[in-house]
Every structure is written in structure tokens, then in C-alpha cells.
């Protein structure tokens, strides 16, 4: 075993661990920002949603973002779609309104869960294999040191200190990379459970509110149209009454 091969393997191991460390801290930063944004948007939408006078008003909240807003948006769009009965005849619309609403909400929650869990598998992998990668570099470095001892016939400190010391650094780096990866993975798994529980409760409450409103959501612009029709009808009635009154006056004058 040549010294060049040993140095290349040990250095390659260290470089791999450094790259894994960069990936780990990058993912921790990205997921941290993601959870900060999710917490902010969920709190904001939850407050505005429950501050609405009724579910009809909640359906028209604007400029909303975040998992809770997207789950509610899917729910509202499903209620509007099924308002008055589905016009299509396919398997998706064989459900009744509540079953279809439950299905759509569950699908959207699974999408949100996938987004929350993205990148966590990488953290778990790095946290699991980094110590073993470092140990591999250490073992290889010690094997190189033992080879040097056999070649030189001397086990003095000058011969073994350098290679063994460099090999042990690989183990230390492996542990240093694994610890933040494992801690970050456990932290974000816990945060995901909190967000998931919030979305689950929100979806259940949404279904109950939809049930109270008979699964009917008014479309935007429906009220003005209804008002216009009422105006036309009332206007027509006033005109007819006026005409009848004038006819009576004319008949009396003629008589």
C-alpha cells in the first residue's frame, strides 16, 4: 500500500465529510427559514379565518399564503365546484359532498406533508453514515501507518505520529458532521408533527363549518346579480302600480 494511495483516500474521506457538512448546514438553514415562514403564515391565516363573520366571508380572504391557506383554498374550491351538483359523471364525482371534501383536503395535506419532509432523508442519511465514513478514513490511515512501520522496521513516534494523527482527524470530523445532522433531523421531525397536527385540526374544523353551511359557498359576484334581479323586479312592480293608478285617474276624469 503506497503512501500516495493512503493520502488520497484519507484526504478524499475528509473532503467528502466537509461536503456533507456544507450540505447539512445548508439544509438546516433552508428548513429553518421554511418553518419560520410556515409558522407566520399559518398564525396569520388562522387568525383572519376565525375572525371572519361566517364561512362565506372566510372564502373571500385575499393575499393568503401558507399550508393552512392552501388547505382552505382547496376546500372552498371543492364546495364551489359541487354547488348545485356536479355536471360531470366520473369516478371522482361519485362521492357525496362531504366525502369529496374530505378526500380533497386529505390530498392537499399529503402534499403539504411531502413539502415539509423534503430534505429530511438527506439529513438522516448524513447523520447515519458520517461516523462510519470518518471511521473508514481512520482505519485506512492506520493501515498506512502500519505499512510504514513494516517498511522502515521502526515504530518510533516520528514514523507513526503523523499518519495516525491524520487518520484520527477523519473520525473526529465524521462525528462533527453527524451530530448537527441528527439534531437537525430530530428537530424538524418534531416541528413537522406540530404543523401536521395543526393542519389536521384545521381540516376537521373546516369540514364541520362546511356542514353547518350545508356545503354551500356563494360564488364571487353572485350577490350583485341577485340584487340586480330584485331591482328589476321591484322596478317593474312600481311601474305597473304607477300605470294602474294613472288609468284609474283617467277613467274617473272621463266619467
FENPE-V392403 format. One record per pair of residues at least 24 apart in sequence whose ideal C-beta (glycine too) atoms are under 7 Angstrom apart, sorted by the first residue. I is the first residue (numbers start at 0). J is the second residue. Records with the same first field share a line. If there is no record, write none. Layout:
I: J ; J
This chain:
0: 142 ; 143 ; 146
2: 143
5: 139 ; 140 ; 143
8: 139
9: 136 ; 139 ; 140 ; 165 ; 166 ; 169
12: 132 ; 133 ; 135 ; 136 ; 169
13: 136 ; 169 ; 172
15: 132
16: 129 ; 132 ; 133 ; 172 ; 173 ; 176
19: 125 ; 129 ; 176
20: 176
22: 121 ; 125
23: 122 ; 125 ; 176 ; 179 ; 180 ; 183
24: 179
26: 118 ; 121 ; 122
27: 179 ; 183
29: 118
30: 118 ; 187
34: 190
37: 65 ; 66 ; 194
40: 64 ; 65 ; 68
41: 65 ; 66 ; 67 ; 197
44: 68
54: 208 ; 209 ; 212
55: 216 ; 217
58: 216
59: 219
66: 111 ; 194 ; 198
67: 198 ; 201
69: 107 ; 111
70: 104 ; 107 ; 108 ; 111 ; 198 ; 201 ; 202
71: 205
73: 103 ; 104 ; 107
74: 100 ; 103 ; 104 ; 205 ; 209
75: 216
77: 103
78: 209 ; 214 ; 215 ; 216
79: 216 ; 218
81: 214
82: 215 ; 216
96: 214
97: 206 ; 210 ; 214
100: 206 ; 209
101: 206
104: 202 ; 205
108: 198 ; 202
111: 198
112: 195
115: 191 ; 194
116: 191
119: 184 ; 187 ; 188
122: 180 ; 183 ; 184
123: 184
125: 176 ; 180
126: 177 ; 180 ; 181 ; 184
129: 173 ; 176 ; 177 ; 180
130: 173 ; 174 ; 177
132: 173
133: 169 ; 170 ; 172 ; 173 ; 174
134: 170 ; 173
136: 166 ; 169
137: 166 ; 167 ; 169 ; 170
140: 165 ; 166 ; 169
141: 166
